[in-house]
Amino acid sequence: MEVIGIFGTKEDILCSVQWHDPDSGIPSGEAPDALSQITDDWNDPVFLRSFFKQYEKDYNTLSRPEPLKKAPISARKEGNKLLQQLDDLAKNHNTKGLENLFNPLADDDKDEDPSRIKAYGGEYKSYMRIYAVKHKNVFYITGGAIKLTQKMQGRPHTETELYKMNVMREFLEGDVELLEYYFEPKQ
């Protein structure tokens, strides 16, 4: 795992986590960071069609007016709006704007530092999510998801995002044993 400043300055208020999966075959340091991965996924029509096909039952439980075949197009537009808003706020070092964009993941995150947070698209009942951990006025993007269910538990893609936020929060709290377990190369 590596933390990357989005704009490469000391004043970065937005950073992105670069997760490394030793089983992926991608050398450490060459995997895309979380924000780049979200951007790639949300702009990939094949990924989006595949996602909505895989989670069609979840999608059909939503009170969305459009047919499933239009969902990838809407998701792409909504995701890009959210990513652009995030980019604009970060470029302008608008900490207050980022604080307004992100909300606590759960009630117990409201007064925590580091805290798990989420941002979602501006459309009514948006399912596009960016997940992060906020610590000392820096926002660390851990990942993103298309969230079609009420809870994060029960779906592998959202459970993974919850796990990554928890790992990052513990990393920022300085849990040395956790760091050695998760981030040291396995022999």
PEQUI-V894684 format. One record per backbone hydrogen bond with DSSP energy under -0.5 kcal/mol. NH is the residue of the N-H (numbers start at 1). CO is the residue of the C=O. If there is no record, write none. Layout:
nh=NH co=CO
nh=NH co=CO
//
This chain:
nh=2 co=18
nh=4 co=2
nh=4 co=16
nh=6 co=14
nh=12 co=9
nh=15 co=139
nh=16 co=4
nh=17 co=141
nh=18 co=2
nh=19 co=17
nh=21 co=19
nh=22 co=20
nh=24 co=21
nh=25 co=22
nh=30 co=27
nh=34 co=17
nh=37 co=33
nh=38 co=34
nh=39 co=35
nh=40 co=36
nh=41 co=37
nh=42 co=38
nh=43 co=39
nh=43 co=40
nh=44 co=41
nh=45 co=43
nh=48 co=44
nh=49 co=45
nh=50 co=46
nh=51 co=47
nh=52 co=48
nh=53 co=49
nh=54 co=50
nh=55 co=51
nh=56 co=53
nh=59 co=55
nh=60 co=56
nh=61 co=57
nh=61 co=58
nh=62 co=58
nh=62 co=59
nh=64 co=62
nh=70 co=67
nh=71 co=67
nh=71 co=68
nh=72 co=68
nh=74 co=70
nh=75 co=71
nh=76 co=72
nh=77 co=73
nh=78 co=74
nh=79 co=75
nh=80 co=76
nh=81 co=77
nh=82 co=78
nh=83 co=79
nh=84 co=80
nh=85 co=81
nh=86 co=82
nh=87 co=83
nh=88 co=84
nh=89 co=85
nh=90 co=86
nh=91 co=87
nh=92 co=88
nh=93 co=90
nh=94 co=89
nh=95 co=93
nh=98 co=94
nh=99 co=95
nh=100 co=96
nh=101 co=97
nh=102 co=98
nh=103 co=118
nh=105 co=116
nh=109 co=106
nh=110 co=107
nh=112 co=109
nh=114 co=134
nh=115 co=134
nh=117 co=132
nh=118 co=103
nh=119 co=130
nh=120 co=101
nh=121 co=128
nh=126 co=123
nh=129 co=145
nh=130 co=119
nh=131 co=143
nh=132 co=117
nh=133 co=140
nh=134 co=115
nh=135 co=138
nh=138 co=135
nh=139 co=13
nh=140 co=133
nh=140 co=138
nh=141 co=15
nh=141 co=139
nh=142 co=131
nh=143 co=131
nh=145 co=129
nh=147 co=127
nh=147 co=145
nh=148 co=146
nh=155 co=152
nh=159 co=155
nh=160 co=156
nh=161 co=157
nh=162 co=158
nh=163 co=159
nh=164 co=160
nh=165 co=161
nh=166 co=162
nh=167 co=163
nh=168 co=164
nh=169 co=165
nh=170 co=166
nh=171 co=167
nh=172 co=168
nh=173 co=169
nh=174 co=170
nh=174 co=171
nh=175 co=170
nh=176 co=174
nh=179 co=175
nh=180 co=176
nh=181 co=177
nh=182 co=178
nh=183 co=179
nh=184 co=180
//
